[in-house]
Amino acid sequence: MKVRIAALGLVLLAPAVNAQGLAGLDCVIQPSREVQLSSAVSGILESIEVDRGDAVVEGQLLARLSSGVERASAELARQRAESELAISSQQERLSLAQRSLARVDTLHSNKMISEKEQDETRTEARLAQLDYDTAREEKSIAGLEYQRALEVLKLREITSPLSGYVVDRYKSVGEYVEEQPILLLAQVDPLYVEVIAPVGLYRTIEPGMTAQIFPEQPIGGELQAVVKTVDPVVDAASGTFRVRLELDNGDNAIPAGISCAVEFPGR
């Protein structure tokens, strides 16, 4: 394994020649993010909305699992959450009980009914109030159950976690998915420039530094990238360390996966 690492370091440290004929370190331009997208739950793929090479935006629906049962459950929960019948019924009962209590209190003050009858009527009013409060609480719980049903339904929908492109598609409609990836996505703005540099340059490269990037043909040209990270650990076998630069690619003009040369200031 050490022999392989050392050999890789020698290859990457071989001087690269840019379009201007200047020698620089070899580098590779890569996506800033790559995501193998899978489903949080198992099921049969009902639809896949994208294919390889399609552009996607964060939050876009990419695929959906079969979800007839979940949709029905969500609709049932919605109707329960929006229903006002139970509350209206208990409110009418409470209003009647309160009116009855008011009349009984009047009759009792005029000594026309016994205290026992007044107490029974007051108890009925309290029970009516409790039933009304229970109906309101059950409606609140129904609302929470509706939100839960929506979240369960969302688990059947696969959305993009980034803005970028579909690199590969592993599954087709009708296939059963469990933990396997469905799509491979890549974010290409910004891009990362990966460099393996000799240990002799360790203290000359710092985060925030701007370097010149020379992509291979047919892209060509000269670009600027900013050093984002410098690995704090040096590979002893090859005498190298890794550097990552960030390259703006707002117009998506630079493809990921191409080779390049990099020139750091002061070299």
Backbone as a ProteinNet text record, in pm:
[ID]
protein_1_A
[PRIMARY]
MKVRIAALGLVLLAPAVNAQGLAGLDCVIQPSREVQLSSAVSGILESIEVDRGDAVVEGQLLARLSSGVERASAELARQRAESELAISSQQERLSLAQRSLARVDTLHSNKMISEKEQDETRTEARLAQLDYDTAREEKSIAGLEYQRALEVLKLREITSPLSGYVVDRYKSVGEYVEEQPILLLAQVDPLYVEVIAPVGLYRTIEPGMTAQIFPEQPIGGELQAVVKTVDPVVDAASGTFRVRLELDNGDNAIPAGISCAVEFPGR
[TERTIARY]
82.3	0	86	197.5	285	350.7	385.4	446.1	348.9	218.2	118	104.3	100.3	87	206.6	325.4	445.5	444.5	401.7	397.4	298.2	180.9	81.5	136.5	209.5	268	365.7	447.2	544.8	476.4	365.5	293.5	235	171.9	106.2	206.2	325.6	426.7	505.4	483.7	551.5	507.1	599.7	562	461.5	352.7	255.4	286.7	258.6	287.4	155.7	138.4	13.7	18.7	-90.2	-100.1	6.7	59.2	163.1	303	312.8	443.3	512.6	441	501.1	476.5	576.6	561.7	488.2	394	320.5	291.1	222.4	184.9	59.5	54.5	-66.1	-181.5	-301.8	-421.1	-538.8	-646.1	-768.7	-884.9	-972.5	-1091	-1206.8	-1267.3	-1371.7	-1496.2	-1610	-1729.7	-1707	-1770	-1757.7	-1840.8	-1944.1	-2024.9	-2070.9	-2067.6	-2125.5	-2212.4	-2335.5	-2429.9	-2492	-2478.1	-2553.5	-2687.5	-2791.5	-2922.7	-3000.8	-3046.3	-3127.8	-3255.2	-3336.3	-3463.6	-3453.6	-3525	-3526.7	-3609.2	-3698.1	-3782	-3775.7	-3812	-3811.3	-3945.3	-3944.7	-4067.5	-4038.1	-4143.8	-4133.2	-4132.3	-4039.4	-4029.7	-4151.4	-4223.6	-4341.8	-4305.9	-4208	-4165.2	-4025.1	-3951.5	-3822.6	-3832	-3817.4	-3843.9	-3724.4	-3605.9	-3484.8	-3405.6	-3310.2	-3221.5	-3079.3	-2985.5	-2844	-2821.3	-2747.5	-2717.6	-2814.2	-2927.9	-3026.3	-2977.4	-3006.7	-2978.5	-3087.7	-3050.8	-3146.7	-3119.5	-3222.2	-3207.2	-3242	-3189.1	-3213.2	-3363.1	-3411.2	-3551.8	-3638.9	-3583.8	-3662.8	-3698.7	-3822.1	-3865.4	-3795.8	-3723.8	-3648.7	-3713.1	-3768.6	-3829.1	-3933.8	-4022.9	-4128.9	-4152.5	-4166.7	-4203.1	-4355.1	-4401.2	-4544.9	-4599.8	-4703.6	-4747	-4898.4	-4973.4	-5119.1	-5175.3	-5123.6	-5172.9	-5142	-5020.9	-4980.2	-5062.1	-5091.2	-5172.8	-5314.3	-5370	-5504.2	-5505.3	-5401.6	-5392.6	-5381.2	-5304.7	-5289.1	-5421	-5496.8	-5625.4	-5724.7	-5725.7	-5813.5	-5777.6	-5648.8	-5603.9	-5637.9	-5630.2	-5665	-5811.8	-5898.7	-6041.3	-6072.8	-6007.3	-6028.6	-5979.4	-5866.5	-5808.5	-5892.6	-5959.4	-6036.3	-6182.3	-6227.1	-6367.2	-6398.3	-6511.1	-6554	-6679.6	-6726.3	-6854.1	-6852.4	-6746.8	-6741.1	-6738.8	-6662	-6653.7	-6786.9	-6849.9	-6978.6	-7084.7	-7085.7	-7183.7	-7165.8	-7042.4	-7017.1	-7037.8	-7014.8	-7037.9	-7187.4	-7270.5	-7414.9	-7460.1	-7406.2	-7441.5	-7398.7	-7280.1	-7230.5	-7317.6	-7356.9	-7441.1	-7575	-7632.6	-7759.3	-7743.4	-7633.1	-7609.6	-7589.5	-7523.9	-7501.6	-7632.6	-7717.2	-7848	-7934.9	-7930.2	-8007.9	-7959.6	-7828.6	-7773.4	-7814	-7817.8	-7858.4	-8003.3	-8089.8	-8230.8	-8245	-8171	-8179.1	-8128.1	-8021.7	-7969	-8074.2	-8146.7	-8252.2	-8363.4	-8405.8	-8511	-8467.2	-8338.7	-8289.3	-8283.9	-8246.1	-8239.8	-8379.4	-8480	-8617.7	-8679	-8590.2	-8630.3	-8743.2	-8734.7	-8836.8	-8790.9	-8658.4	-8608.3	-8507.3	-8480	-8389.1	-8243.2	-8160.4	-8015.6	-7961.4	-8023.9	-7981.2	-8000.7	-8114	-8139.4	-8040.6	-8009.7	-7910.5	-7774.7	-7735.7	-7605.7	-7598.4	-7707.1	-7707.7	-7692.9	-7761.1	-7752.5	-7612.2	-7552.9	-7416.5	-7317.8	-7337.6	-7250.3	-7262.2	-7384.8	-7406.2	-7335.5	-7335.5	-7267.4	-7116.8	-7062	-6918.1	-6880.6	-6964.6	-6936.1	-6942.8	-7038.1	-7048.3	-6923.8	-6871.9	-6749.5	-6631.1	-6622.6	-6515.1	-6524.2	-6646.2	-6663.2	-6621.9	-6654	-6614.6	-6462.8	-6398.7	-6252.1	-6187.3	-6246.7	-6194	-6202.8	-6315.1	-6331.6	-6227	-6197.8	-6095.1	-5957	-5928.9	-5799.9	-5785.7	-5895.2	-5889.9	-5868.6	-5923.2	-5899.4	-5753	-5693.7	-5551.9	-5466.2	-5501.5	-5429	-5445.9	-5566.4	-5590.6	-5502	-5480	-5390	-5248	-5202.3	-5068.9	-5059.4	-5167.6	-5168.4	-5163.7	-5224.9	-5219.8	-5077.3	-5011	-4872.1	-4783.6	-4808.6	-4731.2	-4755.6	-4882.1	-4914.5	-4844.5	-4834.7	-4764.1	-4615.3	-4557.2	-4415.1	-4389	-4480.6	-4467.9	-4475.9	-4565.5	-4579.3	-4452.9	-4391.7	-4268.6	-4155.9	-4156.6	-4052.5	-4057.1	-4170.5	-4185.5	-4142.6	-4109.8	-4066.5	-3918.7	-3842.3	-3697.9	-3666.2	-3613.1	-3583.4	-3432.6	-3392.4	-3249.7	-3196.3	-3084.1	-3024.2	-2930.1	-2914.4	-2820.1	-2866	-2802	-2821	-2700.6	-2727.6	-2617.2	-2670.3	-2611.3	-2646.8	-2660.7	-2739.7	-2750.3	-2634.3	-2547.6	-2431.3	-2465.9	-2547.7	-2583.2	-2718.6	-2782.2	-2911.9	-2901.5	-2926.5	-2903.4	-3030.8	-3146.7	-3271.4	-3370.7	-3470.8	-3577.2	-3712.1	-3813.4	-3949.7	-3993.5	-4055	-4102.2	-4007.5	-3883.5	-3786.8	-3810.5	-3777.9	-3788.4	-3657.6	-3667.2	-3547.2	-3551.7	-3436.3	-3424.7	-3320.2	-3193.6	-3086.4	-2998.2	-3027.4	-2942.8	-2961.6	-2855.4	-2869.1	-2955.9	-3025.9	-3112.5	-3048.1	-2990.5	-2928.3	-2795.6	-2705.1	-2580.4	-2585.2	-2574.5	-2579.1	-2444.1	-2415.5	-2290.7	-2317.2	-2255.9	-2262.6	-2134.6	-2149.2	-2032.1	-2009.7	-2080.3	-2054.2	-2064.7	-1953.1	-1818.6	-1759.6	-1642.7	-1565	-1450.1	-1401.5	-1282.5	-1165.6	-1051.7	-927.1	-840.7	-815.3	-738.9	-594.2	-501.4	-358.7	-282.9	-186.2	-90.8	42.5	87	205.8	321.5	447.2	563.9	577.4	632.2	641.5	723.9	811	891.9	809.1	685.3	598.9	504	519.9	419.2	392.4	494.7	473.6	453.2	453.7	433.8	290.8	209.3	69.7	-20.4	-107.6	-194.1	-337.8	-437.1	-577.2	-599.1	-679.6	-706.3	-617.3	-511.5	-419.7	-485.8	-457.3	-508.4	-401.1	-442.2	-348.9	-405.2	-317	-356.5	-382.3	-495.7	-534.1	-535.8	-472.5	-465.9	-529	-660.2	-726.2	-667	-677.2	-628.8	-717.6	-664.6	-741.5	-851.2	-963.7	-989.8	-1042.4	-1046.8	-1095.1	-993.7	-872.4	-763.8	-791.1	-709.2	-725.4	-657.9	-673	-614.7	-724.1	-737	-841.8	-778.8	-856	-810.2	-893.6	-826.2	-893	-833.2	-911.3	-870	-844.1	-732.8	-699.3	-797.9	-865.6	-962.7	-904.2	-835.6	-779.5	-640.5	-556.5	-423.9	-416.7	-400	-399.8	-288.6	-319.9	-218.3	-129.7	-157.8	-80.1	-8.3	120.1	202.4	213.9	199.6	217.4	367	411.2	554.3	610.9	531.9	583.7	617.4	531.6	554.1	610.7	612.6	661.9	572.9	443.1	347.5	237	163.1	42.7	-61.2	-185.9	-295	-342.2	-380.2	-432.1	-562.6	-660.1	-787	-812.9	-845.5	-879.2	-1024	-1085.4	-1223.7	-1223.7	-1292.3	-1294.4	-1437.5	-1462.4	-1596.1	-1634.5	-1758.9	-1806.2	-1952.6	-1983.8	-2121.7	-2188	-2111	-2168.6	-2160.5	-2112	-2099.1	-2016.4	-1919.5	-1837.7	-1726.4	-1694.1	-1582.8	-1639.6	-1612.2	-1661.6	-1577.6	-1641.2	-1567.4	-1500.3	-1390.8	-1321.2	-1204.3	-1172.7	-1060.1	-931.4	-820.1	-688.9	-653	-557.5	-514	-374	-318.6	-193.4	-220.8	-149.1	-170.8	-37.9	-41.5	75.8	42.1	118.7	101.7	192.7	151.4	235.6	367.3	474.1	605.3	684.1	622.5	698	787
-120.3	0	125.8	125.2	241.8	264.2	151	163	229.3	192.2	251.8	400.7	440.2	581.1	660.4	603.7	672.1	689.4	584.8	593.5	699.1	704.5	804.7	944.4	962	1092.7	1134.4	1039.3	1072.5	1114.1	1046.2	1080	1220.2	1249.7	1379	1493	1459.7	1563.3	1590.6	1509.9	1535.4	1670.4	1756.6	1890.5	1885.3	1961.3	1975.8	2103.5	2106.3	2223.9	2287.6	2416.4	2483.6	2543.4	2613.8	2666.5	2770.4	2832.8	2935	2875.3	2744.3	2679.7	2682.2	2717.7	2722.5	2591.2	2544.3	2418.8	2445.9	2358.4	2371.9	2234.2	2229.9	2101.9	2048.5	1917	1854.6	1872.1	1883.4	1892	1830.6	1808.2	1753.9	1841.2	1877.3	1957.1	1862	1871.7	1778.5	1853	1785.3	1848.9	1881.3	1987	2021.6	1928.8	1869.1	1770	1661.3	1538.3	1426.1	1348.8	1320.9	1255.3	1135.4	1018.6	902	905	934.9	958.9	828.4	799.1	679.7	721.1	622	649.3	617.4	696.1	673.2	550.3	509.3	391.5	302.4	177.5	84.1	88.7	46.9	46.2	32.2	40.3	28.2	167.5	191.2	320.7	342.7	448.9	483.6	574.4	662.7	753.6	804.6	833.3	902.8	1019	1139.3	1259.1	1309.2	1254	1304.9	1189.4	1225.4	1126.8	1180.4	1097.5	1136.6	1261.1	1356.8	1480.2	1593.3	1566.2	1670.9	1762.3	1890.4	1985.9	1977.9	1990.8	1987	2104.1	2142.2	2247.6	2190.2	2251	2203.1	2202.7	2091.3	2078.9	2022.6	2004.8	1953.5	1806.4	1769.7	1630.7	1550.8	1444.8	1364.3	1227.6	1169.1	1036.8	1020.6	923.6	898.7	748.4	701.2	562	548.2	427.9	401.1	440.1	524.2	582.8	597	505.4	514.7	507.8	416.6	402.3	527.1	579.2	697.7	820.7	834	946.9	938	817	798.8	830.8	787.3	815.5	965.4	1033.4	1177.8	1249.6	1204.8	1267.6	1245.5	1124.1	1095.2	1182.6	1194.8	1278.3	1424.8	1468.7	1607.8	1636	1544.7	1565.6	1568.2	1481	1482.6	1613.4	1661.5	1783.6	1906.4	1904.8	2021.3	2015.6	1899.9	1886	1967.9	2039.7	2121.8	2065.1	1949	1895.5	1866.1	1798.2	1761.1	1884.1	1984.3	2106.2	2180.5	2189.5	2260.1	2191.5	2058.7	1983.4	2006.3	1998.3	2017	2161.9	2254.4	2395	2421.9	2360.9	2376.4	2314.9	2197.4	2130.8	2214.2	2275.7	2359.6	2483.6	2544.1	2664.5	2631.9	2515.2	2474	2451.2	2386.1	2358.8	2487.6	2584.3	2711.1	2789.2	2785.5	2853.5	2786.5	2653.8	2580.9	2615	2625	2658.3	2798	2891.2	3027.8	3030.1	2953.6	2949.7	2884.4	2774.8	2703.9	2791.8	2867.8	2958.3	3061.6	3109.8	3208.6	3146.4	3026.4	2957.1	2924.6	2887.5	2854.2	2976.8	3090.8	3214.4	3257.1	3214.8	3245	3131.5	3036.4	2922.3	2840.1	2827.4	2751.6	2609.6	2582.5	2447.2	2418.2	2289.1	2250	2270.6	2269.2	2282.2	2161.8	2045.5	1925.8	1941.8	1996	2016.7	2117.1	2219.7	2316.8	2251.8	2167.4	2100.9	2006.9	1936.4	1846.4	1924.2	2035.9	2118.3	2176.7	2220.5	2274.6	2166.4	2043.9	1932.9	1905.5	1908.4	1887.2	1995.9	2118.3	2227.7	2205.8	2157.7	2130.5	2018.8	1913.1	1801.7	1847.4	1934.9	1988	2069.6	2145.3	2222.4	2129.4	2019.8	1923.6	1856	1822.7	1760.9	1857	1984.2	2084.6	2098.1	2104.7	2114.4	1990.6	1873.6	1749.7	1752.8	1801.9	1810.7	1903	2013	2105.8	2039.4	1967	1899.6	1791.3	1716.9	1612.6	1672.1	1789.9	1856.3	1895.6	1942.9	1977.5	1853.4	1742.3	1616.8	1570.6	1587.9	1550.7	1632.5	1758.4	1840.9	1787.7	1743.5	1685.6	1554.1	1474.5	1349.1	1374.8	1483.7	1520.7	1559.1	1636.3	1672.7	1548.7	1454.8	1330.5	1251.8	1247	1175.9	1240.2	1372.4	1441.5	1408.6	1401	1367.8	1224.3	1133.4	995.5	992.2	1072.7	1079.8	1137.2	1235.6	1295.2	1193.5	1094	992.2	912.4	915	843.4	929.8	1055.9	1146.9	1178.4	1167.1	1187.4	1318.8	1413	1545.7	1569.7	1667.6	1695.7	1775.8	1734	1810.2	1921	1933.1	2030.9	2077.5	2182.8	2229.1	2183.8	2110.5	2057.2	1974.6	1855.8	1770.6	1625.1	1550.6	1406.9	1340.9	1273.9	1208.7	1067.9	997.9	860.8	825.8	728.3	678.4	527.6	477	336.3	251.1	312.8	238	283.5	199.1	229.9	217.2	276.8	270.3	124.2	88.8	-47.1	-132	-85.8	-162.4	-138.2	-240.8	-230.3	-174.4	-71.9	-11.2	-27.1	-45.1	-58.9	38.7	-1.3	89.4	127.7	73.2	98.2	241.2	302.2	436.5	435.1	544.2	559	650.4	759.2	858	903.7	947	1010.8	1155.3	1248	1390.9	1454.6	1561.4	1634.4	1783.6	1855.3	2001.1	2054.2	2133	2178.8	2329.3	2393.4	2534	2554.6	2574	2582.6	2444.8	2444.6	2323.4	2319.5	2200.6	2184.9	2145.1	2203.9	2167.8	2094.4	1968	1885.1	1875	1904	1905.8	1822.6	1747.5	1683.8	1754	1822.8	1908.4	1848	1874.8	1824.7	1894.9	1823.3	1875.8	2003.6	2024.8	2146.8	2273.6	2261.5	2377.9	2398	2316.8	2313.6	2450.7	2525.2	2653.8	2769.4	2740.1	2845.7	2852.1	2752	2748.7	2763.3	2863.1	2891.3	2913.5	2881.7	2908.7	3056.5	3084.2	3221.4	3267.9	3194.1	3229.5	3204.7	3290.8	3275.2	3212.2	3111	3041.7	3042.6	3020.7	3016.2	2871.3	2848.2	2715.3	2714.7	2611.8	2599.1	2465.3	2465.6	2339.7	2283.4	2150.3	2086	2123	2103.7	2128	2021.9	2053.6	2177	2293.8	2280	2391.5	2504.3	2472.8	2570.1	2696.4	2798.3	2926.2	2929.9	3041.2	3062.3	3107.6	3039.7	3067.5	3093.4	3153.5	3178.2	3097.3	3037	2959.8	2999.8	2981.4	3020	2894.3	2892.1	2779.2	2774.8	2660.1	2643.9	2567.1	2456	2375	2325.8	2318.3	2258.3	2149	2023.8	1913.4	1930.4	1912.5	1927.9	1804.8	1698.2	1575	1550.7	1524.8	1495	1343.7	1294.7	1152.6	1121.2	1043.3	1016.5	935.9	843.9	756.9	834.2	930.6	1005	1144.1	1189.7	1324	1431.6	1410.3	1503.9	1538.2	1642.9	1678.8	1727.1	1724.4	1758.5	1902.6	1965.1	2101.4	2102.9	2171.9	2188.1	2335.4	2367.3	2503.4	2506.6	2623.3	2641.1	2727.7	2679.7	2745.1	2782.3	2909.4	2955.1	2900.7	2853.3	2797.4	2834.3	2961.4	3007	2985.6	2989.6	2969.7	2825	2736.4	2593.2	2568.8	2655.9	2642.4	2538.6	2504.4	2412.8	2278.1	2171.8	2039.9	1983.7	1907.5	1840.6	1715.9	1677.8	1555	1573.4	1698.2	1718.8	1748.9	1723.3	1751.3	1897.1	1943.1	2080.4	2094.4	2213.6	2249.6	2369.2	2376.8	2486.9	2554.1	2687.7	2768.6	2848.3	2824.8	2902.1	3023.9	3134.7	3254.6	3230.6	3283.7	3271.4	3150.5	3059.5	2940.2	2977.9
0	0	0	79.7	83.1	-52	-122.5	-254	-349.9	-342.4	-429	-402.6	-273.8	-238.7	-288.2	-270.2	-314.8	-465.4	-537	-682.5	-727	-659.4	-692.3	-669.8	-559.9	-531.3	-638.8	-689.4	-793.1	-922.3	-953.8	-1075.7	-1064.7	-949.8	-933.3	-916.9	-874	-856.5	-983.4	-1085.8	-1211.1	-1264.3	-1308.7	-1352.3	-1465.9	-1454.1	-1561.7	-1637	-1764.8	-1846.7	-1887	-1853.5	-1885.5	-2025.6	-2061.6	-2197.4	-2227.3	-2122.7	-2143	-2140.1	-2128.3	-2128.9	-1995.1	-1886	-1753.7	-1682.5	-1610.7	-1537.1	-1406.6	-1371.4	-1247.6	-1192.1	-1078	-1019.3	-1087.4	-1100.9	-1154.8	-1056.9	-1110.4	-1027.9	-1103	-1030.6	-1089	-1043.4	-1137.3	-1106.4	-1080.9	-963.2	-923.4	-874.9	-871.3	-814.5	-666.5	-619.9	-478.1	-390.5	-449.4	-375.9	-471	-424.1	-496	-397	-437.5	-347.9	-418.4	-356.2	-402.3	-330.3	-406	-347	-336.9	-217.4	-194.8	-122.3	-86.2	-20.1	128.1	208.1	353.3	389.6	298.8	322.2	199.3	216.3	104.3	31.9	-94.9	-172.7	-320.4	-399.1	-545.1	-607	-697.8	-763.8	-853.3	-824.8	-904.3	-1020.4	-997.7	-1104.6	-1076.5	-1183.9	-1176.8	-1274.4	-1222.2	-1300.6	-1380.5	-1358.4	-1424.7	-1482.3	-1569.8	-1628.2	-1626.3	-1665.3	-1662.3	-1748.2	-1690.5	-1760.7	-1733.6	-1668.9	-1640.7	-1529	-1543.5	-1436.5	-1330.8	-1205	-1094.8	-1001.7	-928.1	-827.8	-691.1	-587.7	-451.6	-420.9	-366.4	-332.5	-442.8	-562.6	-675.4	-654.5	-690.4	-682	-791.8	-751.9	-847.2	-870.1	-767.1	-779.4	-669.8	-692.9	-595.5	-584.4	-462.6	-440.3	-442.5	-468.1	-464.2	-327	-325.9	-198.7	-189.7	-251.8	-247.7	-107.2	-25.3	112.5	193.4	176.5	252.5	211.7	82.7	37.6	94.9	96.8	152.8	302.1	372.7	516.4	541.8	457.4	473.3	446.3	346.8	316.8	430.5	486.3	599.7	719.1	745.6	857.7	832.8	707.1	675.8	705.8	663.3	687.4	836.5	912.7	1057.8	1118.7	1070.4	1126.3	1093.5	978	936.4	979.7	1027.8	1068	1193.7	1189.6	1303.4	1370.1	1322.8	1370.5	1519.8	1565.4	1707.4	1796.2	1758.2	1839.2	1837.4	1720	1710.5	1794.4	1789.1	1867	2016.9	2062	2205.7	2247.8	2156.8	2189.1	2210	2124.8	2142	2274	2304.4	2430.2	2549.6	2541.5	2649.8	2666.2	2555.1	2562.2	2628.6	2590.9	2651.4	2801.7	2838.9	2980.7	3059.1	3001.4	3070.7	3085.4	2983.2	2994.4	3100.7	3101.3	3202.7	3342.2	3357.9	3488.8	3531.3	3438.3	3471.3	3520.1	3449.9	3493.8	3631.2	3651.2	3779.2	3892.1	3866.5	3970.6	4009.2	3908.1	3935.5	4019.5	3978.6	4053.8	4195.7	4209.7	4343.6	4432	4372.3	4453	4500.2	4421.2	4460.7	4542.9	4577.4	4660.8	4597.8	4462.5	4391.4	4359.6	4371.3	4352.2	4462.7	4479.7	4587.5	4547.2	4649.7	4624.3	4547.6	4568.1	4497.5	4346.8	4307.5	4164.4	4105.8	4183.2	4135.7	4118.5	4213	4207.7	4086.7	4058.4	3943.3	3812.4	3803.6	3682.1	3665.8	3778.9	3772.7	3728	3775.8	3735.2	3585.1	3534	3391	3308.8	3358.4	3288.4	3288	3402.3	3408.8	3311.7	3308.7	3217.1	3071.4	3041.9	2905.9	2870.4	2968.8	2945.9	2920.2	2996.8	2978.2	2841	2799.3	2667.3	2556.4	2575.5	2475.3	2469.9	2586.4	2589.8	2528.5	2553.5	2496	2344.1	2290.6	2145.3	2083.6	2151.6	2101.4	2104.6	2212.2	2222.7	2115.9	2091.6	1989.5	1850.1	1826.4	1697.6	1683.7	1794.9	1793.1	1766.1	1829.5	1807.8	1663.1	1607.6	1468	1373.9	1409.5	1328.6	1330.4	1448.9	1459.7	1382.5	1387.3	1312.7	1162	1118.9	977.1	937.6	1023.4	994.8	990	1080	1079.4	950.9	906.8	782.4	663.1	663.4	555.1	556.6	677.3	686.9	640	673.5	625.4	472.8	416.6	271	207.4	275	221.3	212	301.2	297.2	166.9	99.3	-27.5	-145.9	-119.1	-224.3	-206.8	-314.1	-309.4	-378.3	-302.7	-356.3	-358.4	-437.2	-452.8	-334.7	-275.3	-166.3	-215.1	-348.7	-402.8	-539.8	-587.7	-725.9	-806.6	-914.3	-994.2	-1109.4	-1126.6	-1239.7	-1194.7	-1271.8	-1251.6	-1324.4	-1250.6	-1309.1	-1355.6	-1278.2	-1314.9	-1256.1	-1319.6	-1274.5	-1261.3	-1139.9	-1111.4	-1116.9	-1101.6	-1092.3	-1198.7	-1223.1	-1318.5	-1249.1	-1310.7	-1256.6	-1247.4	-1135.2	-1113.4	-1031	-1013.4	-934.2	-785.4	-707.5	-561.7	-507.7	-426	-367.7	-217	-159.6	-15	34.6	28.9	69.6	-48.7	-165.1	-280.7	-332.6	-388.5	-445.6	-570.8	-591.4	-708	-811.3	-763.3	-851.7	-792.9	-880	-838.2	-885.8	-790.6	-820.2	-794.1	-868	-848.2	-852.6	-759.5	-758.7	-821.9	-929	-1004.7	-991.8	-901.9	-872.4	-721.8	-653.3	-710.3	-738.6	-801.2	-821.9	-722.5	-694.3	-611.4	-700	-671.9	-739.8	-637.9	-664.2	-571.4	-618.5	-526.9	-559	-455.7	-501.2	-410.7	-429.3	-326.7	-335.6	-256.7	-298.7	-224.8	-90.6	7.3	142.5	148.2	49.9	47.6	33.5	-13.8	-30.8	87	191.6	296.2	357.6	391.4	457.6	360	231	131.5	80.2	114.9	69.7	191	188.4	302.8	257.3	342.1	307.8	277.5	175.9	134.4	21	-5	-113	-248.2	-345.8	-481.4	-569.4	-646.4	-736.1	-878	-975.6	-1115	-1155.9	-1220.3	-1265.8	-1418.3	-1477.1	-1622.1	-1661.7	-1696	-1733.4	-1862.7	-1875.9	-1997.2	-2115.2	-2236.3	-2357.1	-2370.8	-2430.8	-2506.8	-2423.9	-2289.7	-2207.9	-2209.3	-2166.6	-2171.4	-2091.1	-2117.7	-2051.1	-1915.3	-1848.5	-1716.2	-1621.6	-1507.7	-1410.2	-1274.6	-1187.2	-1051	-952.2	-857.6	-753.1	-618	-514.6	-379.8	-296.7	-224.8	-138.9	-22.1	-8	100	217.9	188.4	296.4	259	359.8	347.1	453.1	409.9	505.3	608.3	736.5	841.1	856.1	779.6	789.7	657.8	665.9	547.4	533	409.2	383.7	382.9	480.9	496.8	381	325.7	220.4	94	57.5	-66.5	-43.1	82	111	50.3	57.3	-2.4	95.9	62.9	137.7	37.7	80.8	-9.6	12.9	-97.9	-96.7	-176.4	-124.1	-196.2	-222.2	-347.2	-386.5	-433.7	-423	-468.3	-593.2	-695.9	-826.5	-860.8	-885.4	-921.3	-1058.9	-1070.3	-1197.3	-1216.3	-1194.4	-1200.2	-1334.7	-1443.2	-1575.9	-1622.8	-1534.7	-1566.2	-1692.5	-1719	-1839.8	-1823.6	-1698.8	-1674.2	-1629.9	-1703.9	-1662.4	-1548.5	-1462.3	-1355.4	-1410.7	-1345.3	-1383.4	-1476.2	-1511.7	-1604.1	-1526.9	-1593.6	-1534.1	-1554.6	-1475.6	-1485.7	-1427.4	-1441.3	-1375.5	-1285.9	-1175	-1081	-1051.1	-1047.6	-1012.5	-888.3	-779.9	-658.6	-662.2	-603.7	-605.8	-532.5	-587.2	-523.4	-566.5	-646.2	-690.4	-806
[MASK]
+++++++++++++++++++++++++++++++++++++++++++++++++++++++++++++++++++++++++++++++++++++++++++++++++++++++++++++++++++++++++++++++++++++++++++++++++++++++++++++++++++++++++++++++++++++++++++++++++++++++++++++++++++++++++++++++++++++++++++++++++++++++++++++++++++++++++++

